[in-house]
Amino acid sequence: VVNCAALAADRVEVELFGCEPGWMAPDQPRVIGALERADGGTLLLDEIADMPLETQGKVLRALQERSFTRPGGNNRREVDVRVIATTNRNLQNEMSAGRFREDLYYRINVVPIELPPLAEHRTDIPDMARHFMLAAAASSGLAARAIADDAMAVLQTAEWPGDVRQL
């Protein structure tokens, strides 16, 4: 998983492609990137719309050619990677605004899966809320608590602009 939104623009490329020793700093070791680590498997590019345009072009080239060269290196690395890309943005709007490459869009939009916002499937909120409560209790070592009916009613009528992450 590469969270494109959480990385600085100059770190996305290193995270994806890695780099050869000394490329970023004299004492810096070789870095194996996510594309190479995911060889033979799946790479999730979370929030792909936050990826810099220059990096988008390099990702497109790597997907088309099924190979890439690590920054600072000369040897091509062959990869067989299935890519899943997520975004909370409208990529059509991002392309129109010049913030997302149209050719990369068509490369990754092979099997689109649209998830409706939480406000459109409010009947799922009780199950999700219970799941998150149980997970929070388990991770903190506390006993699980029930959600009162009036609290659940509030959860089901909220707008949730942050969708499931906000819940």
Solvent accessible surface area in square Angstrom, and as a share of the most:
residue,aa,sasa,rsa
1,V,126,0.72
2,V,2,0.01
3,N,62,0.32
4,C,2,0.01
5,A,56,0.44
6,A,76,0.59
7,L,53,0.26
8,A,61,0.47
9,A,69,0.54
10,D,110,0.57
11,R,91,0.33
12,V,1,0.00
13,E,31,0.14
14,V,1,0.01
15,E,45,0.20
16,L,1,0.00
17,F,7,0.03
18,G,0,0.00
19,C,0,0.00
20,E,21,0.09
21,P,76,0.48
22,G,36,0.34
23,W,115,0.40
24,M,91,0.41
25,A,39,0.31
26,P,140,0.88
27,D,130,0.67
28,Q,21,0.09
29,P,95,0.60
30,R,123,0.45
31,V,45,0.26
32,I,68,0.34
33,G,0,0.00
34,A,3,0.03
35,L,4,0.02
36,E,39,0.18
37,R,144,0.52
38,A,16,0.12
39,D,75,0.39
40,G,67,0.64
41,G,29,0.28
42,T,60,0.35
43,L,4,0.02
44,L,51,0.26
45,L,1,0.01
46,D,21,0.11
47,E,13,0.06
48,I,1,0.00
49,A,6,0.05
50,D,47,0.24
51,M,4,0.02
52,P,37,0.23
53,L,83,0.41
54,E,121,0.54
55,T,5,0.03
56,Q,0,0.00
57,G,7,0.07
58,K,57,0.24
59,V,4,0.02
60,L,11,0.05
61,R,122,0.44
62,A,3,0.03
63,L,31,0.15
64,Q,92,0.41
65,E,89,0.40
66,R,151,0.55
67,S,8,0.05
68,F,8,0.03
69,T,45,0.26
70,R,8,0.03
71,P,17,0.11
72,G,53,0.51
73,G,20,0.20
74,N,144,0.74
75,N,102,0.52
76,R,121,0.44
77,R,63,0.23
78,E,133,0.60
79,V,13,0.07
80,D,89,0.46
81,V,27,0.16
82,R,154,0.56
83,V,35,0.20
84,I,87,0.44
85,A,34,0.26
86,T,52,0.30
87,T,46,0.27
88,N,123,0.63
89,R,100,0.36
90,N,82,0.42
91,L,23,0.11
92,Q,91,0.41
93,N,90,0.46
94,E,13,0.06
95,M,30,0.13
96,S,103,0.67
97,A,55,0.43
98,G,45,0.43
99,R,127,0.46
100,F,6,0.02
101,R,86,0.31
102,E,103,0.46
103,D,62,0.32
104,L,0,0.00
105,Y,27,0.10
106,Y,132,0.50
107,R,108,0.39
108,I,38,0.19
109,N,51,0.26
110,V,113,0.65
111,V,117,0.67
112,P,84,0.53
113,I,140,0.71
114,E,157,0.70
115,L,150,0.74
116,P,65,0.41
117,P,66,0.42
118,L,0,0.00
119,A,38,0.29
120,E,126,0.57
121,H,48,0.21
122,R,66,0.24
123,T,115,0.67
124,D,63,0.32
125,I,0,0.00
126,P,23,0.14
127,D,98,0.51
128,M,38,0.17
129,A,6,0.05
130,R,119,0.43
131,H,112,0.50
132,F,76,0.32
133,M,75,0.34
134,L,104,0.52
135,A,51,0.39
136,A,57,0.44
137,A,13,0.10
138,A,83,0.64
139,S,101,0.65
140,S,67,0.43
141,G,69,0.67
142,L,127,0.63
143,A,86,0.67
144,A,56,0.43
145,R,192,0.70
146,A,100,0.77
147,I,37,0.19
148,A,61,0.47
149,D,126,0.65
150,D,106,0.55
151,A,43,0.34
152,M,17,0.07
153,A,53,0.41
154,V,101,0.58
155,L,42,0.21
156,Q,51,0.23
157,T,100,0.58
158,A,34,0.26
159,E,124,0.56
160,W,31,0.11
161,P,121,0.76
162,G,37,0.36
163,D,49,0.25
164,V,51,0.29
165,R,179,0.65
166,Q,96,0.43
167,L,41,0.21
